[in-house]
């Protein structure tokens, strides 16, 4: 299932960079030395890789008594190829194939580590001992834990990759390389520039943003001149409506269009629906309250009497008094100073600005919280991380937080560092990228950076940004998210219009006027909102380039990825638009089909061996149940019996089978694994047999309502696991279980990002957004607005070929796994009762197999109804279920997240109960 968290939106802060001398000294002390011998003959000479040509890969053999070895490839197409062309050899796992790198060796004859006596490489390795994958772009001084697998990542000129053996997590809070990127770059690549050093602005052009055209386009997005409504929807998009108000007010503080939209937002029913979803006396949604307060301040209304609420009073009242774990936990709080219910730094900054511009002194802890979000390079992260967690700078967040800290005063050092970061990160074109690793400009990020730098007096940098923006304004006046976007977006156009007006969010909301009366009106119903093109998505998933002989997906040539294949079947079952192909897949799995290496589905589940896992078995059983097959005789095996007998009696995370605790399934290493097994047992009528697994799953829910990612190991809460666990527990009718689901959904809603997406292991994640839609659809009436925004986000990540990106701002291009999740997830159907009848469906004939090149795996054996069931003879002695499922981040050994390819599917979602209506498509 999945591919992700915002690599986790959280993760540990990186250590300070070591000088080459210091790094060498420390690593030698730890048994690590850098390569000093010539490059292997198979690799390009190291000196041929520079800051503009080729890429370097470094492998740390220190844990095995070796050195940090380097290799160069002048023309790498993937990280996997870079590793091999750089002079290294690899081995995969039995379960996941060569795509998951379990062993690495130097040269054709070098020993591959870890050796077989230390790691059998059957299942996904433990999180405490595997090869983690790290990347650094030119000029980047710190390593980033790769959000993509080596086969999915395309290195750019000047990049450096590193492979390190040991323990880490998806955020990279441990196990980072002991050497810096500069330590292993090719000679002549040069160290990164000083992150605090000033740089001159690009030479500005003469172009400027056509602000009147931008505001005309934005005004045209207002239905009845008062609200943004997503295409295909009827309910207002409050978030985007606030964005339009900011832009119109920046261009003209007396704008009648801005004031009309503000009055609509100030209607009590609209304010309540947007900012007070828990009711008038409940805790407000801090993000919405801050945005509405800024709307009031921008249009001369009173934020203390807006829609019947004192927005400023409520923001100041609901600030977290202490960190979680310091005394009694406070609902909605993780860190002292957070505005309760928000997890994003933009909301924190907006709330601070709204309070200051409204004449209210914000709690000191709330302002100090912003300074704690500053990364080592001087930028700010977009997520409310805690101290010591991973910090990746975000240009938009840096611009906004810089404005907030400048307005607050007393934080000159932090502002100066942020200012230097923005100046340094500006591209030669004048644009700013959305993330440090990007080499292309983002209009939205450029808008925020230009706002901040103009406010700080750096008009040259700001004007250079506006000049670049002028070249990327569409004829109608709008802007896209990225420079190659072909569609205008409100969320991108708004900050550009503000910057083009040579204003900023602080300036346009600084003055207050007399409050204006607010009309009242009815609240329209909340529909699911516009979403992706499901038909195009299905066409991509079933295309011959993706689905091998219409039967399975593969992780490497001839090697079926059975987990992802089931993901695709779930998506087809949810949409119901191609039952013939769904039948082909199910028959292939159920009736003995084998891939090009002679492997069938139970070479993946490893049922009947000590490597069998509840996740993979549950995943296969759930598919059988969804399409009306017998899970007690699927692929010739009784999957339900295997689940019942594969329950741990005690915790043992050091042996095989792995046991996370009493009631956990054997070899279940994630909440996803556990959830899939429980759903399969409940749907098979075995709730009594699932009692201990259910109890164990429920025990993993945190006081916040979220579920952690891992089983038997410490891990952080995450969107993917919480959505999946909520869909599982929702199958239980008792009041306590339903209360647990309600708490989980409330937490999920707080994790939504400003653009409607959700954080996942790969960033602003398609996978996590799709899962969140499925989870929140358990109570669609309450969370309709969030669902609509998430589905709209998914639509922005759909490519022309119908497939989906892994994450916004990441490496562009359609990804099969992300696409399976987006297509199925956007329907909002829960895995709990995903149902698709195949009665009367005739399977299609097997396409003629192309001639196999010499040395290629043989064509798969396809078995269709009427043929004899194939056997699983010849399966290896192990091929477990360790890689089954966490969509996001931390499945099994988390190495899965590093390579994405071994993450299992996200599962099928339960149709809503009477109090929880379905969203999107019908099952």
N, C-alpha and C positions, 0 to 999 in steps of 0.2 A: 503494500500500500504505500506508502507514500514516499515522499521525497523530502522530507524536511523537518527545524524551526527557524525563525528569522536569523538564522543559523541558530541557535536558540536565541530569542530576542535577548536572552540573557546569557551570560557566560563570563568567565573570569577576566579580570583586567590583566593586560599583558605586562610582563616585567619590563623594567627599563632596559634599553639596549646596551649591550656590552661592546666595548671596543674590541677590535680584532685580537689585540694582545691579551686582554682580560678574558675574552671568550675562549681563546686557545688554552690559556692557563687552567681555567675552570674545567673545560672538557677533558683536558689531559688528566686532570685529577680524578675525573670520573671514568677514566678508561677510554676516552674518545680522542682520536687524533685525525687531523685532516689529511686528505690524500696528497701525497707528494710525488708519486710515481706517475709515469706517462699514462694518458688515457688508454682505455682498452681499444683494441684495433677496430672493433665494431662501432665505436662512437666517433662523432666528429671531434676534432681537437678542441679543447676547452676554449682556446683563444679565438675560435671562430664564432663563439657565442658572445654577443655584446649587448649593450642596452637597446640596440635597434635591430639585432639579427639573432634569431634562434632563441633557445631557452636552455636553462641549466636545471639539472635535477641532482639533488644531494640525498644520499641514503646513509643514515647513521647506524653503523654496525657496532657501536659502542657496547650495547648490552651483551654482545656475543664476543667481546674482546677484540673487536676490530676498529676500523677507522670510519670517519665520515668520507665516503667516496663520492666523487662528482662525475657527471657525464653531461655531454652537450649534444643537442640535436638542432641543426640549423633550420629544419623545416618540420617541426612537430605538428601533427594534426590533432592529437589528443594527449592528455597526460599519461595515458597508458603507453602510447607509442613513444613518448619522450623517455619514459623509464626504460623501455626495451632498446630503443635506438641509442640511448645514452650508455649502453654497455651492461645492462642488468638483465637478469632472468627472473621469472616469477612463477608461482604456482597458485592456483585457486583452491577453493574448497569443493568437496564432493557435492555438498548441498547446493552451492550457488554457482559453481563453475569457475572458469578462469577470470571472470569479471571481478570477483572478489579476491583481492590479493592477500593471500595467507602467508606466503614465503617469498623472500627476495634474496637473490644471490648476485655476486659480482662476476661477470664474465661467464662464458659458456661452461667452464669447468669448476666455477666457484661453488662452495657449499651454500645452499639456500637455507635461510634461517627464518623462524625457529626450526630446528631439526625435528624429525618425526617423533623422537622420544620425548620432546617437550610439547608438541602440538600436533595432533593427528590430522588437522585440517579437514575434518568431516563436516562439522557444523560451523556456524559463524563464531569466531573466537570471542573470548570474554572481553569485557571492557577494560580489564586490567592488563591485557597482554595481546596487542594486535598492532598492525602497521597503520598508523594514522597518517593522513595526507594533508599537507600544509602548502600554502601558496603565497607568493609575494610578487607584486607588480613592480615595474621599474620605479625607483625612488621610494618604494615602501620599505620602511625600516623594521616593521614588525611582521611576524607571520600571521596569516589568517587561516583558520581551520576551513578547509575547502567545503563549500556547500554542495559541490557536485562530485560525482564519482570520477575516477581517472578516465574512464571511457567516454564520459559525457563532457568533460572539460576541454576547452580548446585553449592551450597556452598562447599568449601573445608575445611578440618580440620583446626580449628583455626580461621575461618572467623567470622566476626561480621557483622550483617545486622542491619539497622536502618530504621524506618518508622517515618516520620515527617509530621505533618499536617500544611499546609499554602501555600505560593506561592513560586514558583521557576521557572526555565526554564530548557531546556534540558542540558545546560552546568552547571547548579548548581551555577549560579552567585548570587542567593539569596535562602533563605530558607534552608540553610545547618543546620545540627543538631547543637544545642547549646552545645553539649558535644562531647568529642573526642572519638575515638574507644577505647583508653586505659581506659577511664572512665567506660566503660560498659563491658570490657572483664571479663572473669571469673577469680577468684583469682588464682594466679599461672601462668596465661598466660604471665604476665610480660609486661612492657611497651616496646615500640619500641626502638631499639638502637638509640643512638645519630647519626643523619644523617651526622654530620661532623666528627664523631669519626673514626679513622683508624681501619682497621681490617687486619688480616694477610691473605696472599693468601692461597688458597687451596694447598695441597701438589701436586706439579706438577708431572705428569707421565713422561715417557721417550719418548712419542710419539711426532712427529712433522708432520706438513703438508707436503705432497709430492707436492711441488711447481711445479716441472717439469710436473707431471701428470696433475695438475690443469691447467697449461698453455697450455699443449697439448689439453686438452678437450676444453678450450676456443678457441684456434686457430681453432679447428675443427668446431666450431660454425660459422666461418667466411665464407660466400659464396664468391667464387673466391678469398679467402684470404684477403678480404677487408671490408666486411660488414656483420652484423648480419641480417638475414631475418627470421621473424617468420614463423613457420610451416604453410604451406598453403598460404603464402603471396608471393609477388614478390618485394614489396618496402622495402627499408632498414629500420631497427629499429635503428635510430641514437643514441638513448639513450643507448641501450645495446652495441652498437659498441664502444661508449666512455668507457663503463665499461671494455670491453675487452682490450682496449688500456692501461688503467691504470694498469691492472693486468700484462700485458706483459711487460710494461715498468718498473714496480717494480722489476720484476724478472731479467730483462736485459735492461739497458737503451739504448743499441744499437740494440734492437730487430728489425729485419727486418719486422717481421709480424706487430708489433705495428706501425712502420713507414708507412707501406703500408696502413693500415687501417686509419691512420691519414691523409695521402695524399688523400684518398677517401673522408673523411669528409671535407677536405679543397677544394674539387672541388666546385667552386662557386655555382653551382646549388644545391649541397647538403647542403652547409652552409646556403644558402638562404632558402631552404625548411625547415631546422631544426630550425635555429635561427632567421630568418627574415620573418616569415609568413605574416607580414603586408607589405612586400616590402622593398627594399633597404633603403628607406628614412623613414620607419616606426620605431616604437619603437621595439627593439629586444625582443625576448623571453629571459629574463634574465637567466633562468635556462639553456637553451641551450647554450647561449653565454658564460656563466661561464664554462660549461663543455667543450666546444670546446677550450676555452682559456687554460684550464688545459691540454687538449690533446696536444695542441701546445707546451706548456712548458715541458711536459713529453717526447716529441719526438724531441726536438731541433728545432721546427718550431717557427715562429714569430706570436704571438697572435695579433700583431698590423697589420698584413697583412695576414690574414687567410681567404681564400675563398673570397677575395676581400673586407674584412671588417676589421676595427680596433675594435676588440672585447673589448679590455681593455678601449679604449676611449669611446665606446658606453656604457659599464657598468658604468663607472664613470659619464658619462653625464646624464644617466637616473636614478638618485637616487631621491626618493621622498623628496621634500623640506619642507614639513609640513604635519601635520596630517589632515585627512579628517575632514572637518568642520571648520578648521582654515583658514578662507579666502576662496578664489575661489578653488574649488576642482580640483585636478590634475588627469587626466585619468590614471587609473591603480594604484593609490596610496591610501593606507589606513593610513599608519603610517610613520612619518618622519624617513628617513634612509633606508626604504625598497628599494631594487632594483625593479624598476617598473615591473609589470606583474608577479612577483613571489609571491606565498603565502606560500612557504615552507622554513623552516629554513635551510635545506641542501643546497638549492640554494643560500641563503644569505651567508652561510659560504663558499661555493665554490667560490662565486664571490669575497669575501674578500681575500681568499687565492690566487686566480688567479691574482688579482691586485697587492698584495704584492710581489708575486714571479715574476711578470712581471715588477717590478720596479716602480709601480704606488702606491702612497699613497691613500688608499681608503678614502672617506669622513668619518670624525669622527663619524657622525651619523650612518653610515652603520655598523661600528664596534660596537658602543654602542648598536645598535639594538640587537646584539647577546646577550649581557649581560642581556637585558630585557626579554630574553626568558628562563632565569633560574628559575626553580621551587623551592619551599620551601625546597625540599629534596636535592637540589644541582644538580640534573639532568637538562637537557634541553628538552623542548618540540619540537616536530617535525613540529609545525605549527607557523606561524608568528602571534602569538596572540598579542593583545594590552594590555596595562597596566590595571590590575584589572581583566583580563579574566582568565578563568580556565586554569590551567597549569598541564599537565600530562607528566611526564618524559618519554623520549624515549631513549633507550640505544644507538642506532645508531646515532641519532641526537646529543646525549651527546658526543660521541666520536669525531664526526666530528667538532662540534663547539668548543670543547676543543682544538683540533688541531689548529683551526683558531685563537682563542684568544691567545694561546701560541705563534703563529707566529706573531701576531700583537703586543704583548707585552703590558705592562701597565695594565693588568687585572689579577694580581696574585690572588686576593681574589676569583674571580669567578672561576678561573682555579683550585684553591685548593679545593673549594667546589665540583666542578665537579669530581675532582680526587677522593675525599673521597666517593662520590656517586657511582662511578664505582667500587671502591674496595669493598664497602659495599654490592652492589647488585650482586656481583659475586656469583654464586651458588656453593655449595660444590663440584660439579663435575668439576668445572673450567670454566663452560660455563656462558654466560650471557643470560638472557631472553630478549625477544623483548620488554616487558612491565613489570612494577613492579608487576603486579598481576599474571604473568605467573610463573610457577614452572618448566618449561622445557626450555632447551637451544635453542637458535637461532644461526645458523652458521653466518649469516650476522651480527647480533648484536655483537656476540663474536669477529668477525673480526674487527669491528670498535672499540670496547672497547680495544682490544689488541693493535691495532695501537696507540691509544691515550696513554695508560699506558706505553707502551714501550718508546714512545717519552718523557714521563715525568720521565723515569728512573725506573719505577716499573716493572722490568723484570720478577720477580717471578709471579706476577699476569698474565702478558702477556703470559709467557711460560705455565702456567697452562691452559690458554685458548687454546693455540695451541695443547696441549696434548689432551684436550677434542675433539678438531676439528679433530685430526688425527683418532679418533674412528668413525667419522661420514662422512669421505670422501668416496664417492662411488668408486668402482673399476676403473671406467673410469677416475676418477680424479675430478669430480664436487661435489658440495654441494647443499643441498636443503635449503628451507627457514627456516624450523623448524627441530628439531632433528628427528621427525617421518616422515618427507617428504620422498617420495619414488622416486623422480625425481630430477635430477640435474637442477639448475637454474643459468643463467648467473649472475643475479643481486645478488645472494648469494655468488657465487663462486669468484667473483672479489674482494670484500673486504677481503675475507679469503686468497686469493692468495697474496694480498699486505701484510697482516699481517704475513703470513707464510714466506714471503721473508724478514721479520723483517724490513719492511719499513713502510711508511705511506704516505698519500696523499700529505702532505706538502713536505716531503723529496723527493718524486719521481718527483715533479714538480719544485723543487727549482732552479735547474741549467738551464741556457738558452744556446742555441747554435745558430749558424748561421741559418737563415731561409732557408728552402728548397723550391724548385719550386713545384708548385701544378698543377697537370694535370686537364684538364677540361673534362666534359662528360655530356651526356644527363641525365635528371631527369626521372627516371622510374615512371610510374603511381602509385598513392597511392591507394591500395586496402584496404578492411576492416580488413585484418589480420586474423590470426587464433583465434578461439574463443572456447567457451564451446561445449561439445557434446550435441546438442539439443535433439537428440533422447533419450539419457539417462536421460536428464532433464525432458522430457515429461513423460517417464516411471515412474520416481519418483513421479511426481505430480499426476499421475493417478493411482498410486498403491493403493491397498485396505487398507493399513495402514494409508494412508493420506486422500484419498477421500472416505468418508463414503458412502457406497452403490453406488459408482460411481456418486454421486450427489452433495456433499458439504463437506467442511472442517469444523472442529469444534474447538472452543476455549476451551471447557471443555466438558466432556461426555454429549452427547445429546443436546448440545447447539451450533447451527450452527453459524459459523463466516461468515456472508453473505458478508461482505466486502472482506475478503480473498477469498471466493468462486468466487466472480466476478473477482478478480485478476487472479485466476487460469484460468477462462474462457478467459480473455484477452490473457494470455500466449498461450493457445491452439489455439485461433483465429489467433494470430500472426504467429505461426509455421505451422498450417494447417496439422499436422501429425496425429491427432486423432479427426476427426470431430464427430465420434459417441459419444465419451465421452463429447465433447463440447455440443452436442445436448442434452445429458442427463442433463447436468447442466442447460442449458437454459430452458429446459422444466420444470425442477424442480422449477426454479424461476418464470417462466412465468405462469405456469398452476396450481398453488396452492399447490405445495409441502410444507411439513412442517417437521421440525426437531423433535427430540425425545421429545422436550418440547412443541410440538404443535405450534411452531412459524413459520410463513411464512416470505417472504421477506419484506412485508410491516409492519410487527412488528419491522423491523429494520429501514426502511425508515421513519416510523411514518407519512406517508403522510396523510393529513387531520387533523393533530393535531398541537398544538402549538410547538411541538418538532420536526416537520418535518424540514429537512435541505437540502439546495441546493446541498451539497456535495454528500450525499447518494442517493438522487433522481437523480442527474446528473450522478452518477456512474452507476446506474441501467439503466438509459435511454441510456447512451453511449453503454452499452453492447447490448441492444436491437437494436440500430442502426447498430452496427458492424456486427451482424449476420442476419440482414434483418427482424427483428421483429418490430412491431409497438410500438414506445415509448409512443404513446397516448392510448395504451391499453395493457400495459405490467403488468402482474400480476393482471389484472382487473382494473388498474388505469391509468389515463392520466398524465403521468409524465411531459410532456412538459407544460401542463397547470399549473401544480403545480409549476414548475420553474418560469413561467411568473408571477404568483400571489404571489410568495414568495420572492419578492424583497423589501429590506428595503428602507424606505423613509428618514430615519435619523439614526444617530448613537445612540445605546443604548446597552451597554455591561453589564448591571446589571440586566436585566430582561429576561424573556422568552417570545417570542423568542429573541435570541441573535442577535444583529445587529451591524456589524463592522463599518458601515458607509452607506451613501446614495449610493445605487446601489449594495451593498453586498446582497447576498442571506441570508435569515433567517437561523440562527443557523450554518452558514458557519464560521468556526473559523480559517481556514487556506487558504493560497493561493491555495492549492490543491482543497479544497472544491469549491472555487470560479471558478477555471479553469475547473473542471469537469462539473459544471453547464453551463458555457459559451459554452464549446465544444458541449454539448448535444443540447443546443438551436440552435447554428449555424448549426449543422448537420441536425437538424429538419427543417431548412429553416426559423428559427425565429430570424434572425440577428437583425431586427428592435426591437423586443421585448427584445433582449439582449443588447441593446445599453447602458443602464445604468450599468449593470453588467460588460460590456466590459470596459467602462470608468473607473469604480472603480478598476478593475484588473490592468489596465495599470497605474493607479496612484500609485500603490504599487512598481513600478520599481524604483530602486535606481540609482543615477548618475553613479555608476560603471557599470550599466547594469544588475545587479543582482536583484532578487526579494527576499523580506523578507519572513519569514515563516508564520507569524500569521496575522490574519485579526482583526483589531480593537485594537491591542495591540502592544507595542514595541517589536521588535524581530530583530534578525540578518539576514543578507543575507545567503542563503544556496543553495547548489547544487540542491537538489531535487525540491524545489519550482521554482527555476529559469528554470530548464529544462522543468517542466510541464507548466509554464506560457509561455515559448517560443513556445512550441508546440501549445498552445491555440492561441496566438496572430498571429502565422504564418498562421492561417486560414483567416486572414484579408488581403485583397489585397492592401490596400493603402500604399503609400511610407513610411509614418511615422511609421506604424505598422511593416513593413519589416525592417526599420532601427532599431527599438526597438529589434527585434529578432536578428539582426546581433550583436548588442551590448551585448545582453544576451549571445550569443554563444561565443563571444570573452572572456567574463568574465568566462564562464564555462571552457574554455580551460586553463585559468590561475590557476584553482583550482586542476588540475591533480597532483597526487602525484608521487613520483619518481618511484614507482612500477607499475604505470599505473592506479591505483585505484583513488577513489575520497573520500573526507571526508564526513562522515555522522554521524548520532546520535550514531551509535554503534562503530565508529572508522573508519578504512579503509574499507569502506562499500561496500558490494555487491550491495545493493539497490541503492546507489548513483551512483556507476559506471554504472549500467544498465540504470538508468535514463539519465545519462550524454551521454551514447551512443545514446539513442533515441533523445536527444536534439541536439547533435552535428551532427547527421545524417541529420538534416535539411539542412546542408551545407556540405555534405560528401566530396565533392571535396576539400574544404579548410581544413577540419579537419580530413582528412583520417588517418593521423599519430596518432592523439590522440585517435581516435576511435579504431584503431588497437591495441594500447597499452591497452586500457580499456578492450577490448574483451579478450586479452591475460591474463589480470589480473583476469577476471571472470573465465577463464579456470583454473587458479591456485586455485580457491576457490571451484571448483566442487569436490565432494567426490565420492568415489567408487560406492555409491548407486545412483548416478546421481543427488542428491540434492546439495545444496550450503550452505556454512557457512554464518552466518550473516555478519561477518567481518573478515578480516585478523587479526590474532593475538588474536582474541576473543575466547570464549568458542567454541571448535570444535564440529562439528556435523551438519547434514543437518537440515535446517529450512524451513518450508513450505512457509512462506511469502517471505523470501529472494529468494527462488527457483522460485516462480512465477514471481518475478521481473527480475531475471537473465535470465530465459528462454525467456520471452517476450522481455525484453530490448535488449538482444544481437542481435536480428534481426534488430534493428534500425528503426523499423516501428513506425511512429507517431500515437498517439491516435486520431489525427485529422481525419484520414480516414482509420483507421484499419477496414478491411472488410474481412469477411469470410462467404461465402455462405454455407448454410446448406441444400440447395435444394437437394432432393433425399437421404438425410441422414436418415437412420432408427435408431431410438433410441434403445439402448440395454435394455433387460429386467432387472428389478430390481433384484439384487442378493438376494438369500435367506438370510433373516436376522438371525443372530445367536441368540440363546436363551438368553434373557436378564436376568442378575442376579437379585435377589430380590432387589427391591428398585431402580433399574436403570430406566432411562427414557425409554419410549416406543420407538419402532422403528419408523423411520420417515414415513410419508405418502407421497408416490411418485405418482405423476400424470403424465401420459405420453399421447401423442396424441391419441385421440379416447376415452379417459376417460372423465368423467365430470370434469370440473374445480373445484378444491377444494376451500373452502371459507377460509377467514382469521378470522373467528369468534373466539372469545376467546382471541384476542390479547389484551395485556395490554393497559392501557390508555396512555402510552407513551413509546417510544423506539426510540429515535431520531436518527438523523443523525450526531451527534456530532463527532463520531469517524471515519468519513470516511477517510479522506485522507491525510496525509502529508506523504509522504513516509518518510521523514526522521525524523524530529526531533520534531517539535513543534506543532503537531496537537492539536487543541482545547485547552484543558487544559494542554497540555504537560505532563500531567500525562500519556497521551497516550504513549509518548516516553519512559517514565519510565517503562511501562509494555509492550511495543511493541505490545501486542495482540490487542489493540484497534486502531491501526493505519490502515487507510483504504488503498485502493489499489493505484497503481501508474498510472493507466490509460492507454489508448491505444495511440499509437503515429502516427502522421500524415505522410503519405507518402510524399516524397519530391516533391516540385514543379520542374519545368523544370531546374531551376538553382540549385536545391538541390537534389542530387540523393540518392536513398535508399541504405542501407548497410546490408549485411548479408542475411537474408532470405527474401522471397517475401511474400506479404500479402496473 
